[in-house]
């Protein structure tokens, strides 16, 4: 099993990455979380923010990137996306809060468990 480090940074600071396998979470305006998979994270985030991303996020703009992971293959990404989508909202929020605390990330939201 390959152990990977994940990093949370503002999308504006993402390097111009042409290829990769990313699983990401967005915080929607209504306080819900959206999980997705992409091979080009900056482009996909731009699509979400312009209202041309997933149908789920179109009516919940604006969205903010709150988490992403980089993986080694498409199959990894699709499996990981399905795993996270299978979690209930309490588990997702707890996972994010644990991650932010481990990484020393300061992120404030009004959504509570």
C-alpha positions in Angstrom: 0.0 0.0 0.0 1.3 3.4 -1.0 1.0 6.0 1.7 0.4 9.5 0.4 0.5 12.9 2.0 -2.4 15.1 1.3 -2.2 18.9 1.4 -4.9 21.5 1.7 -4.1 24.8 0.0 -6.2 27.5 -1.7 -6.9 26.7 -5.3 -5.3 30.0 -6.3 -2.0 28.6 -5.1 -2.3 25.3 -7.0 0.6 24.7 -9.5 -0.4 24.5 -13.1 -0.8 20.7 -13.2 -1.6 19.1 -16.5 -2.2 15.5 -15.3 -2.9 13.7 -12.1 -5.6 11.8 -10.2 -7.4 13.9 -7.6 -10.2 13.3 -5.2 -11.5 16.5 -3.7 -14.1 18.0 -1.5 -15.9 21.3 -1.9 -17.8 23.2 0.7 -21.0 24.5 -0.9 -22.8 27.7 0.0 -25.5 25.8 1.8 -23.0 24.1 4.0 -23.1 20.7 2.3 -20.0 18.9 1.0 -19.5 17.7 -2.5 -16.9 15.0 -3.3 -15.5 14.5 -6.8 -12.7 13.0 -8.9 -10.7 14.7 -11.7 -7.4 14.5 -13.6 -7.0 18.3 -13.7 -8.0 20.0 -10.4 -7.6 23.7 -11.2 -9.7 23.3 -14.4 -12.4 21.3 -12.6 -12.6 23.8 -9.8 -13.0 26.6 -12.4 -15.9 24.6 -14.0 -17.6 24.2 -10.6 -17.2 27.9 -9.8 -18.6 29.0 -13.2 -21.7 26.8 -12.7 -20.7 24.3 -15.4 -19.5 21.6 -13.0 -21.6 19.0 -11.4 -25.4 19.5 -11.3 -25.2 19.2 -7.5 -23.0 22.2 -7.1 -24.7 24.5 -9.7 -27.4 25.4 -7.3 -25.1 25.7 -4.3 -22.6 28.4 -5.5 -20.2 29.6 -4.5 -18.1 26.6 -3.6 -14.8 26.4 -1.8 -12.1 23.8 -2.0 -11.6 22.3 1.5 -9.7 19.1 0.8 -7.9 17.1 -1.9 -5.8 14.0 -2.3 -3.5 13.1 -5.1 -3.4 9.4 -6.2 -1.6 7.1 -8.6 -4.3 6.0 -11.0 -7.9 6.5 -12.2 -9.0 3.3 -10.5 -7.6 4.6 -7.2 -9.4 7.9 -7.7 -12.8 6.4 -8.5 -12.5 3.9 -5.6 -11.5 6.7 -3.2 -14.3 9.0 -4.4 -16.9 6.2 -3.9 -15.5 5.5 -0.4 -15.8 9.1 0.7 -19.2 9.5 -0.9 -20.3 6.5 1.2 -19.6 8.3 4.4 -22.4 10.2 6.2 -22.0 14.0 6.7 -20.8 13.6 10.4 -18.0 11.2 9.3 -16.9 13.6 6.5 -16.8 16.6 8.8 -14.9 14.7 11.5 -12.4 13.5 8.8 -11.9 17.1 7.6 -11.5 18.5 11.1 -9.0 15.7 12.0 -7.1 16.4 8.8 -7.0 20.2 9.3 -5.8 19.7 12.9 -3.1 17.2 11.8 -1.9 19.6 9.1 -2.2 22.7 11.1 -4.7 24.2 8.7 -6.9 27.0 9.9 -10.3 26.8 8.3 -13.5 28.3 9.7 -17.0 27.3 8.8 -20.4 27.9 10.3 -21.5 24.3 9.5 -21.5 22.2 12.7 -21.8 18.4 13.2 
